[in-house]
């Protein structure tokens, strides 16, 4: 077993989870509560659709702003 396995707090944000998982070179990590109880497991495959949605929303915002400036 890994001596110091990565665990993510359930309050951890998506960007932080990706950063920690990337730094450790893992694709999956257990998610624990404040008391250390296992509450789930997160994987890069779980995070990808969420990041994709956020990027799409950002692209829409940028597009909306650009169209707004074109109307001026």
PyMOL Python script that loads the backbone (N, CA, C, O; Angstrom):
from pymol import cmd

cmd.read_pdbstr("""\
ATOM      1  N   UNK A   1       0.833  -1.177   0.000  1.00  0.00           N
ATOM      2  CA  UNK A   1       0.000   0.000   0.000  1.00  0.00           C
ATOM      3  C   UNK A   1       0.879   1.243   0.000  1.00  0.00           C
ATOM      4  O   UNK A   1       1.985   1.231   0.541  1.00  0.00           O
ATOM      5  N   UNK A   2       0.384   2.308  -0.606  1.00  0.00           N
ATOM      6  CA  UNK A   2       1.112   3.573  -0.638  1.00  0.00           C
ATOM      7  C   UNK A   2       1.248   4.131   0.773  1.00  0.00           C
ATOM      8  O   UNK A   2       0.278   4.159   1.531  1.00  0.00           O
ATOM      9  N   UNK A   3       2.433   4.566   1.115  1.00  0.00           N
ATOM     10  CA  UNK A   3       2.697   5.059   2.467  1.00  0.00           C
ATOM     11  C   UNK A   3       1.919   6.334   2.778  1.00  0.00           C
ATOM     12  O   UNK A   3       1.419   6.491   3.892  1.00  0.00           O
ATOM     13  N   UNK A   4       1.809   7.237   1.825  1.00  0.00           N
ATOM     14  CA  UNK A   4       1.141   8.513   2.042  1.00  0.00           C
ATOM     15  C   UNK A   4       0.162   8.763   0.887  1.00  0.00           C
ATOM     16  O   UNK A   4       0.440   9.592   0.021  1.00  0.00           O
ATOM     17  N   UNK A   5      -0.966   8.067   0.859  1.00  0.00           N
ATOM     18  CA  UNK A   5      -1.884   8.203  -0.266  1.00  0.00           C
ATOM     19  C   UNK A   5      -2.547   9.581  -0.297  1.00  0.00           C
ATOM     20  O   UNK A   5      -2.783  10.197   0.743  1.00  0.00           O
ATOM     21  N   UNK A   6      -2.838  10.045  -1.498  1.00  0.00           N
ATOM     22  CA  UNK A   6      -3.558  11.297  -1.666  1.00  0.00           C
ATOM     23  C   UNK A   6      -5.015  11.087  -1.282  1.00  0.00           C
ATOM     24  O   UNK A   6      -5.652  10.137  -1.736  1.00  0.00           O
ATOM     25  N   UNK A   7      -5.533  11.964  -0.455  1.00  0.00           N
ATOM     26  CA  UNK A   7      -6.968  12.020  -0.187  1.00  0.00           C
ATOM     27  C   UNK A   7      -7.394  13.461  -0.383  1.00  0.00           C
ATOM     28  O   UNK A   7      -6.636  14.387  -0.098  1.00  0.00           O
ATOM     29  N   UNK A   8      -8.600  13.644  -0.866  1.00  0.00           N
ATOM     30  CA  UNK A   8      -9.144  14.975  -1.075  1.00  0.00           C
ATOM     31  C   UNK A   8     -10.256  15.223  -0.069  1.00  0.00           C
ATOM     32  O   UNK A   8     -11.080  14.344   0.183  1.00  0.00           O
ATOM     33  N   UNK A   9     -10.279  16.398   0.495  1.00  0.00           N
ATOM     34  CA  UNK A   9     -11.371  16.779   1.392  1.00  0.00           C
ATOM     35  C   UNK A   9     -12.625  16.999   0.557  1.00  0.00           C
ATOM     36  O   UNK A   9     -12.529  17.447  -0.586  1.00  0.00           O
ATOM     37  N   UNK A  10     -13.790  16.695   1.099  1.00  0.00           N
ATOM     38  CA  UNK A  10     -15.029  16.858   0.344  1.00  0.00           C
ATOM     39  C   UNK A  10     -15.320  18.318   0.032  1.00  0.00           C
ATOM     40  O   UNK A  10     -16.150  18.608  -0.830  1.00  0.00           O
ATOM     41  N   UNK A  11     -14.659  19.236   0.709  1.00  0.00           N
ATOM     42  CA  UNK A  11     -14.828  20.663   0.443  1.00  0.00           C
ATOM     43  C   UNK A  11     -13.861  21.171  -0.620  1.00  0.00           C
ATOM     44  O   UNK A  11     -13.901  22.347  -0.982  1.00  0.00           O
ATOM     45  N   UNK A  12     -13.006  20.309  -1.114  1.00  0.00           N
ATOM     46  CA  UNK A  12     -11.993  20.669  -2.105  1.00  0.00           C
ATOM     47  C   UNK A  12     -12.677  21.058  -3.425  1.00  0.00           C
ATOM     48  O   UNK A  12     -13.581  20.364  -3.890  1.00  0.00           O
ATOM     49  N   UNK A  13     -12.243  22.155  -4.011  1.00  0.00           N
ATOM     50  CA  UNK A  13     -12.780  22.589  -5.293  1.00  0.00           C
ATOM     51  C   UNK A  13     -12.208  21.773  -6.447  1.00  0.00           C
ATOM     52  O   UNK A  13     -11.230  21.043  -6.286  1.00  0.00           O
ATOM     53  N   UNK A  14     -12.828  21.910  -7.598  1.00  0.00           N
ATOM     54  CA  UNK A  14     -12.412  21.143  -8.778  1.00  0.00           C
ATOM     55  C   UNK A  14     -10.989  21.479  -9.189  1.00  0.00           C
ATOM     56  O   UNK A  14     -10.186  20.581  -9.440  1.00  0.00           O
ATOM     57  N   UNK A  15     -10.669  22.765  -9.260  1.00  0.00           N
ATOM     58  CA  UNK A  15      -9.318  23.165  -9.679  1.00  0.00           C
ATOM     59  C   UNK A  15      -8.258  22.614  -8.725  1.00  0.00           C
ATOM     60  O   UNK A  15      -7.203  22.150  -9.156  1.00  0.00           O
ATOM     61  N   UNK A  16      -8.548  22.671  -7.440  1.00  0.00           N
ATOM     62  CA  UNK A  16      -7.595  22.154  -6.439  1.00  0.00           C
ATOM     63  C   UNK A  16      -7.466  20.640  -6.548  1.00  0.00           C
ATOM     64  O   UNK A  16      -6.364  20.103  -6.433  1.00  0.00           O
ATOM     65  N   UNK A  17      -8.573  19.953  -6.766  1.00  0.00           N
ATOM     66  CA  UNK A  17      -8.524  18.496  -6.926  1.00  0.00           C
ATOM     67  C   UNK A  17      -7.657  18.123  -8.127  1.00  0.00           C
ATOM     68  O   UNK A  17      -6.824  17.220  -8.041  1.00  0.00           O
ATOM     69  N   UNK A  18      -7.852  18.812  -9.233  1.00  0.00           N
ATOM     70  CA  UNK A  18      -7.047  18.543 -10.430  1.00  0.00           C
ATOM     71  C   UNK A  18      -5.576  18.826 -10.158  1.00  0.00           C
ATOM     72  O   UNK A  18      -4.705  18.054 -10.560  1.00  0.00           O
ATOM     73  N   UNK A  19      -5.300  19.933  -9.478  1.00  0.00           N
ATOM     74  CA  UNK A  19      -3.911  20.280  -9.167  1.00  0.00           C
ATOM     75  C   UNK A  19      -3.252  19.209  -8.314  1.00  0.00           C
ATOM     76  O   UNK A  19      -2.134  18.779  -8.601  1.00  0.00           O
ATOM     77  N   UNK A  20      -3.949  18.777  -7.261  1.00  0.00           N
ATOM     78  CA  UNK A  20      -3.371  17.773  -6.366  1.00  0.00           C
ATOM     79  C   UNK A  20      -3.195  16.431  -7.065  1.00  0.00           C
ATOM     80  O   UNK A  20      -2.170  15.770  -6.894  1.00  0.00           O
ATOM     81  N   UNK A  21      -4.186  16.027  -7.848  1.00  0.00           N
ATOM     82  CA  UNK A  21      -4.095  14.749  -8.554  1.00  0.00           C
ATOM     83  C   UNK A  21      -2.970  14.781  -9.584  1.00  0.00           C
ATOM     84  O   UNK A  21      -2.230  13.809  -9.735  1.00  0.00           O
ATOM     85  N   UNK A  22      -2.846  15.898 -10.286  1.00  0.00           N
ATOM     86  CA  UNK A  22      -1.764  16.034 -11.276  1.00  0.00           C
ATOM     87  C   UNK A  22      -0.396  15.999 -10.607  1.00  0.00           C
ATOM     88  O   UNK A  22       0.529  15.346 -11.089  1.00  0.00           O
ATOM     89  N   UNK A  23      -0.283  16.709  -9.493  1.00  0.00           N
ATOM     90  CA  UNK A  23       0.996  16.760  -8.774  1.00  0.00           C
ATOM     91  C   UNK A  23       1.426  15.380  -8.302  1.00  0.00           C
ATOM     92  O   UNK A  23       2.619  15.078  -8.267  1.00  0.00           O
ATOM     93  N   UNK A  24       0.466  14.544  -7.941  1.00  0.00           N
ATOM     94  CA  UNK A  24       0.769  13.200  -7.457  1.00  0.00           C
ATOM     95  C   UNK A  24       0.774  12.169  -8.578  1.00  0.00           C
ATOM     96  O   UNK A  24       1.185  11.028  -8.365  1.00  0.00           O
ATOM     97  N   UNK A  25       0.323  12.557  -9.772  1.00  0.00           N
ATOM     98  CA  UNK A  25       0.315  11.630 -10.904  1.00  0.00           C
ATOM     99  C   UNK A  25      -0.711  10.519 -10.759  1.00  0.00           C
ATOM    100  O   UNK A  25      -0.461   9.380 -11.153  1.00  0.00           O
ATOM    101  N   UNK A  26      -1.875  10.854 -10.190  1.00  0.00           N
ATOM    102  CA  UNK A  26      -2.928   9.854 -10.024  1.00  0.00           C
ATOM    103  C   UNK A  26      -4.171  10.253 -10.811  1.00  0.00           C
ATOM    104  O   UNK A  26      -4.417  11.439 -11.033  1.00  0.00           O
ATOM    105  N   UNK A  27      -4.941   9.275 -11.227  1.00  0.00           N
ATOM    106  CA  UNK A  27      -6.180   9.521 -11.966  1.00  0.00           C
ATOM    107  C   UNK A  27      -7.416   9.415 -11.076  1.00  0.00           C
ATOM    108  O   UNK A  27      -8.500   9.854 -11.458  1.00  0.00           O
ATOM    109  N   UNK A  28      -7.251   8.838  -9.901  1.00  0.00           N
ATOM    110  CA  UNK A  28      -8.357   8.663  -8.954  1.00  0.00           C
ATOM    111  C   UNK A  28      -7.875   8.984  -7.548  1.00  0.00           C
ATOM    112  O   UNK A  28      -6.712   8.777  -7.200  1.00  0.00           O
ATOM    113  N   UNK A  29      -8.819   9.502  -6.743  1.00  0.00           N
ATOM    114  CA  UNK A  29      -8.457   9.797  -5.348  1.00  0.00           C
ATOM    115  C   UNK A  29      -9.677   9.628  -4.457  1.00  0.00           C
ATOM    116  O   UNK A  29     -10.790   9.988  -4.842  1.00  0.00           O
ATOM    117  N   UNK A  30      -9.467   9.079  -3.269  1.00  0.00           N
ATOM    118  CA  UNK A  30     -10.561   9.006  -2.315  1.00  0.00           C
ATOM    119  C   UNK A  30     -10.912  10.405  -1.802  1.00  0.00           C
ATOM    120  O   UNK A  30     -10.039  11.258  -1.637  1.00  0.00           O
ATOM    121  N   UNK A  31     -12.190  10.619  -1.557  1.00  0.00           N
ATOM    122  CA  UNK A  31     -12.685  11.880  -1.001  1.00  0.00           C
ATOM    123  C   UNK A  31     -13.136  11.583   0.420  1.00  0.00           C
ATOM    124  O   UNK A  31     -13.892  10.642   0.661  1.00  0.00           O
ATOM    125  N   UNK A  32     -12.659  12.401   1.362  1.00  0.00           N
ATOM    126  CA  UNK A  32     -12.949  12.157   2.769  1.00  0.00           C
ATOM    127  C   UNK A  32     -13.633  13.363   3.407  1.00  0.00           C
ATOM    128  O   UNK A  32     -13.470  14.504   2.974  1.00  0.00           O
ATOM    129  N   UNK A  33     -14.396  13.070   4.444  1.00  0.00           N
ATOM    130  CA  UNK A  33     -15.060  14.127   5.214  1.00  0.00           C
ATOM    131  C   UNK A  33     -14.042  14.783   6.141  1.00  0.00           C
ATOM    132  O   UNK A  33     -12.887  14.365   6.223  1.00  0.00           O
ATOM    133  N   UNK A  34     -14.497  15.811   6.828  1.00  0.00           N
ATOM    134  CA  UNK A  34     -13.636  16.507   7.779  1.00  0.00           C
ATOM    135  C   UNK A  34     -13.116  15.563   8.860  1.00  0.00           C
ATOM    136  O   UNK A  34     -12.008  15.742   9.364  1.00  0.00           O
ATOM    137  N   UNK A  35     -13.919  14.555   9.218  1.00  0.00           N
ATOM    138  CA  UNK A  35     -13.502  13.601  10.248  1.00  0.00           C
ATOM    139  C   UNK A  35     -12.664  12.452   9.685  1.00  0.00           C
ATOM    140  O   UNK A  35     -12.234  11.573  10.431  1.00  0.00           O
ATOM    141  N   UNK A  36     -12.432  12.457   8.363  1.00  0.00           N
ATOM    142  CA  UNK A  36     -11.597  11.429   7.750  1.00  0.00           C
ATOM    143  C   UNK A  36     -12.348  10.226   7.218  1.00  0.00           C
ATOM    144  O   UNK A  36     -11.732   9.272   6.741  1.00  0.00           O
ATOM    145  N   UNK A  37     -13.680  10.256   7.293  1.00  0.00           N
ATOM    146  CA  UNK A  37     -14.477   9.147   6.764  1.00  0.00           C
ATOM    147  C   UNK A  37     -14.542   9.217   5.233  1.00  0.00           C
ATOM    148  O   UNK A  37     -14.671  10.296   4.656  1.00  0.00           O
ATOM    149  N   UNK A  38     -14.454   8.076   4.604  1.00  0.00           N
ATOM    150  CA  UNK A  38     -14.557   8.017   3.151  1.00  0.00           C
ATOM    151  C   UNK A  38     -15.978   8.378   2.723  1.00  0.00           C
ATOM    152  O   UNK A  38     -16.948   7.795   3.207  1.00  0.00           O
ATOM    153  N   UNK A  39     -16.090   9.356   1.800  1.00  0.00           N
ATOM    154  CA  UNK A  39     -17.417   9.737   1.298  1.00  0.00           C
ATOM    155  C   UNK A  39     -17.550   9.464  -0.195  1.00  0.00           C
ATOM    156  O   UNK A  39     -18.648   9.552  -0.745  1.00  0.00           O
ATOM    157  N   UNK A  40     -16.431   9.131  -0.859  1.00  0.00           N
ATOM    158  CA  UNK A  40     -16.496   8.824  -2.282  1.00  0.00           C
ATOM    159  C   UNK A  40     -15.121   8.735  -2.888  1.00  0.00           C
ATOM    160  O   UNK A  40     -14.101   8.831  -2.206  1.00  0.00           O
ATOM    161  N   UNK A  41     -15.123   8.549  -4.198  1.00  0.00           N
ATOM    162  CA  UNK A  41     -13.887   8.509  -4.977  1.00  0.00           C
ATOM    163  C   UNK A  41     -14.117   9.381  -6.193  1.00  0.00           C
ATOM    164  O   UNK A  41     -15.170   9.306  -6.826  1.00  0.00           O
ATOM    165  N   UNK A  42     -13.145  10.200  -6.521  1.00  0.00           N
ATOM    166  CA  UNK A  42     -13.253  11.062  -7.704  1.00  0.00           C
ATOM    167  C   UNK A  42     -12.162  10.656  -8.687  1.00  0.00           C
ATOM    168  O   UNK A  42     -11.060  10.276  -8.292  1.00  0.00           O
ATOM    169  N   UNK A  43     -12.487  10.742  -9.969  1.00  0.00           N
ATOM    170  CA  UNK A  43     -11.502  10.434 -11.003  1.00  0.00           C
ATOM    171  C   UNK A  43     -11.446  11.585 -11.998  1.00  0.00           C
ATOM    172  O   UNK A  43     -12.349  12.420 -12.052  1.00  0.00           O
ATOM    173  N   UNK A  44     -10.380  11.619 -12.782  1.00  0.00           N
ATOM    174  CA  UNK A  44     -10.288  12.621 -13.835  1.00  0.00           C
ATOM    175  C   UNK A  44     -11.476  12.505 -14.777  1.00  0.00           C
ATOM    176  O   UNK A  44     -11.962  13.512 -15.292  1.00  0.00           O
ATOM    177  N   UNK A  45     -11.948  11.280 -15.006  1.00  0.00           N
ATOM    178  CA  UNK A  45     -13.112  11.079 -15.876  1.00  0.00           C
ATOM    179  C   UNK A  45     -14.361  11.732 -15.294  1.00  0.00           C
ATOM    180  O   UNK A  45     -15.242  12.144 -16.049  1.00  0.00           O
ATOM    181  N   UNK A  46     -14.457  11.835 -13.977  1.00  0.00           N
ATOM    182  CA  UNK A  46     -15.574  12.532 -13.342  1.00  0.00           C
ATOM    183  C   UNK A  46     -15.443  14.045 -13.508  1.00  0.00           C
ATOM    184  O   UNK A  46     -16.438  14.750 -13.679  1.00  0.00           O
ATOM    185  N   UNK A  47     -14.213  14.528 -13.457  1.00  0.00           N
ATOM    186  CA  UNK A  47     -13.974  15.966 -13.480  1.00  0.00           C
ATOM    187  C   UNK A  47     -14.039  16.558 -14.886  1.00  0.00           C
ATOM    188  O   UNK A  47     -14.379  17.730 -15.046  1.00  0.00           O
ATOM    189  N   UNK A  48     -13.722  15.771 -15.892  1.00  0.00           N
ATOM    190  CA  UNK A  48     -13.669  16.271 -17.266  1.00  0.00           C
ATOM    191  C   UNK A  48     -14.972  16.911 -17.741  1.00  0.00           C
ATOM    192  O   UNK A  48     -14.919  18.009 -18.294  1.00  0.00           O
ATOM    193  N   UNK A  49     -16.142  16.286 -17.557  1.00  0.00           N
ATOM    194  CA  UNK A  49     -17.382  16.929 -18.010  1.00  0.00           C
ATOM    195  C   UNK A  49     -17.668  18.247 -17.276  1.00  0.00           C
ATOM    196  O   UNK A  49     -18.217  19.178 -17.864  1.00  0.00           O
ATOM    197  N   UNK A  50     -17.300  18.322 -16.009  1.00  0.00           N
ATOM    198  CA  UNK A  50     -17.535  19.541 -15.242  1.00  0.00           C
ATOM    199  C   UNK A  50     -16.657  20.667 -15.768  1.00  0.00           C
ATOM    200  O   UNK A  50     -17.126  21.791 -15.948  1.00  0.00           O
ATOM    201  N   UNK A  51     -15.392  20.371 -16.014  1.00  0.00           N
ATOM    202  CA  UNK A  51     -14.478  21.367 -16.552  1.00  0.00           C
ATOM    203  C   UNK A  51     -14.938  21.790 -17.948  1.00  0.00           C
ATOM    204  O   UNK A  51     -14.866  22.968 -18.295  1.00  0.00           O
ATOM    205  N   UNK A  52     -15.400  20.848 -18.732  1.00  0.00           N
ATOM    206  CA  UNK A  52     -15.903  21.148 -20.073  1.00  0.00           C
ATOM    207  C   UNK A  52     -17.085  22.108 -20.015  1.00  0.00           C
ATOM    208  O   UNK A  52     -17.150  23.056 -20.798  1.00  0.00           O
ATOM    209  N   UNK A  53     -18.019  21.873 -19.098  1.00  0.00           N
ATOM    210  CA  UNK A  53     -19.172  22.766 -18.928  1.00  0.00           C
ATOM    211  C   UNK A  53     -18.725  24.167 -18.530  1.00  0.00           C
ATOM    212  O   UNK A  53     -19.259  25.158 -19.027  1.00  0.00           O
ATOM    213  N   UNK A  54     -17.747  24.247 -17.635  1.00  0.00           N
ATOM    214  CA  UNK A  54     -17.262  25.546 -17.193  1.00  0.00           C
ATOM    215  C   UNK A  54     -16.576  26.296 -18.330  1.00  0.00           C
ATOM    216  O   UNK A  54     -16.744  27.508 -18.462  1.00  0.00           O
ATOM    217  N   UNK A  55     -15.808  25.589 -19.149  1.00  0.00           N
ATOM    218  CA  UNK A  55     -15.157  26.224 -20.295  1.00  0.00           C
ATOM    219  C   UNK A  55     -16.183  26.693 -21.321  1.00  0.00           C
ATOM    220  O   UNK A  55     -16.023  27.759 -21.915  1.00  0.00           O
ATOM    221  N   UNK A  56     -17.229  25.908 -21.532  1.00  0.00           N
ATOM    222  CA  UNK A  56     -18.284  26.298 -22.465  1.00  0.00           C
ATOM    223  C   UNK A  56     -18.993  27.560 -21.965  1.00  0.00           C
ATOM    224  O   UNK A  56     -19.292  28.457 -22.752  1.00  0.00           O
ATOM    225  N   UNK A  57     -19.258  27.629 -20.667  1.00  0.00           N
ATOM    226  CA  UNK A  57     -19.897  28.812 -20.086  1.00  0.00           C
ATOM    227  C   UNK A  57     -18.994  30.037 -20.232  1.00  0.00           C
ATOM    228  O   UNK A  57     -19.474  31.132 -20.526  1.00  0.00           O
ATOM    229  N   UNK A  58     -17.707  29.857 -20.030  1.00  0.00           N
ATOM    230  CA  UNK A  58     -16.750  30.948 -20.181  1.00  0.00           C
ATOM    231  C   UNK A  58     -16.693  31.419 -21.633  1.00  0.00           C
ATOM    232  O   UNK A  58     -16.677  32.620 -21.900  1.00  0.00           O
ATOM    233  N   UNK A  59     -16.663  30.465 -22.569  1.00  0.00           N
ATOM    234  CA  UNK A  59     -16.650  30.812 -23.992  1.00  0.00           C
ATOM    235  C   UNK A  59     -17.914  31.581 -24.373  1.00  0.00           C
ATOM    236  O   UNK A  59     -17.848  32.532 -25.152  1.00  0.00           O
ATOM    237  N   UNK A  60     -19.061  31.178 -23.832  1.00  0.00           N
ATOM    238  CA  UNK A  60     -20.316  31.875 -24.114  1.00  0.00           C
ATOM    239  C   UNK A  60     -20.266  33.296 -23.578  1.00  0.00           C
ATOM    240  O   UNK A  60     -20.683  34.231 -24.262  1.00  0.00           O
ATOM    241  N   UNK A  61     -19.765  33.466 -22.373  1.00  0.00           N
ATOM    242  CA  UNK A  61     -19.646  34.789 -21.773  1.00  0.00           C
ATOM    243  C   UNK A  61     -18.762  35.691 -22.625  1.00  0.00           C
ATOM    244  O   UNK A  61     -19.109  36.844 -22.881  1.00  0.00           O
ATOM    245  N   UNK A  62     -17.634  35.171 -23.058  1.00  0.00           N
ATOM    246  CA  UNK A  62     -16.721  35.941 -23.900  1.00  0.00           C
ATOM    247  C   UNK A  62     -17.407  36.301 -25.221  1.00  0.00           C
ATOM    248  O   UNK A  62     -17.302  37.435 -25.688  1.00  0.00           O
ATOM    249  N   UNK A  63     -18.106  35.339 -25.820  1.00  0.00           N
ATOM    250  CA  UNK A  63     -18.832  35.583 -27.060  1.00  0.00           C
ATOM    251  C   UNK A  63     -19.921  36.626 -26.884  1.00  0.00           C
ATOM    252  O   UNK A  63     -20.083  37.506 -27.729  1.00  0.00           O
ATOM    253  N   UNK A  64     -20.674  36.535 -25.785  1.00  0.00           N
ATOM    254  CA  UNK A  64     -21.727  37.508 -25.507  1.00  0.00           C
ATOM    255  C   UNK A  64     -21.149  38.906 -25.347  1.00  0.00           C
ATOM    256  O   UNK A  64     -21.714  39.877 -25.850  1.00  0.00           O
ATOM    257  N   UNK A  65     -20.037  39.008 -24.657  1.00  0.00           N
ATOM    258  CA  UNK A  65     -19.399  40.313 -24.453  1.00  0.00           C
ATOM    259  C   UNK A  65     -18.870  40.874 -25.763  1.00  0.00           C
ATOM    260  O   UNK A  65     -18.982  42.072 -26.023  1.00  0.00           O
ATOM    261  N   UNK A  66     -18.294  40.006 -26.584  1.00  0.00           N
ATOM    262  CA  UNK A  66     -17.768  40.459 -27.880  1.00  0.00           C
ATOM    263  C   UNK A  66     -18.906  40.956 -28.771  1.00  0.00           C
ATOM    264  O   UNK A  66     -18.757  41.971 -29.452  1.00  0.00           O
ATOM    265  N   UNK A  67     -20.026  40.261 -28.772  1.00  0.00           N
ATOM    266  CA  UNK A  67     -21.181  40.693 -29.578  1.00  0.00           C
ATOM    267  C   UNK A  67     -21.730  42.000 -29.054  1.00  0.00           C
ATOM    268  O   UNK A  67     -22.176  42.845 -29.830  1.00  0.00           O
ATOM    269  N   UNK A  68     -21.701  42.177 -27.725  1.00  0.00           N
ATOM    270  CA  UNK A  68     -22.170  43.421 -27.116  1.00  0.00           C
ATOM    271  C   UNK A  68     -21.312  44.609 -27.522  1.00  0.00           C
ATOM    272  O   UNK A  68     -21.818  45.715 -27.712  1.00  0.00           O
ATOM    273  N   UNK A  69     -20.016  44.378 -27.653  1.00  0.00           N
ATOM    274  CA  UNK A  69     -19.116  45.460 -28.065  1.00  0.00           C
ATOM    275  C   UNK A  69     -19.290  45.783 -29.539  1.00  0.00           C
ATOM    276  O   UNK A  69     -19.109  46.930 -29.947  1.00  0.00           O
ATOM    277  N   UNK A  70     -19.640  44.777 -30.349  1.00  0.00           N
ATOM    278  CA  UNK A  70     -19.865  45.005 -31.779  1.00  0.00           C
ATOM    279  C   UNK A  70     -21.074  45.899 -32.005  1.00  0.00           C
ATOM    280  O   UNK A  70     -21.146  46.592 -33.020  1.00  0.00           O
ATOM    281  N   UNK A  71     -22.023  45.896 -31.078  1.00  0.00           N
ATOM    282  CA  UNK A  71     -23.252  46.675 -31.242  1.00  0.00           C
ATOM    283  C   UNK A  71     -23.047  48.142 -30.896  1.00  0.00           C
ATOM    284  O   UNK A  71     -23.891  48.981 -31.211  1.00  0.00           O
ATOM    285  N   UNK A  72     -21.943  48.450 -30.259  1.00  0.00           N
ATOM    286  CA  UNK A  72     -21.695  49.856 -29.835  1.00  0.00           C
ATOM    287  C   UNK A  72     -21.259  50.708 -30.980  1.00  0.00           C
ATOM    288  O   UNK A  72     -21.011  51.901 -30.803  1.00  0.00           O
TER     289      UNK A  72
END
""", "prot")
cmd.dss("prot")
cmd.show_as("cartoon", "prot")
cmd.util.cbc("prot")
cmd.orient("prot")
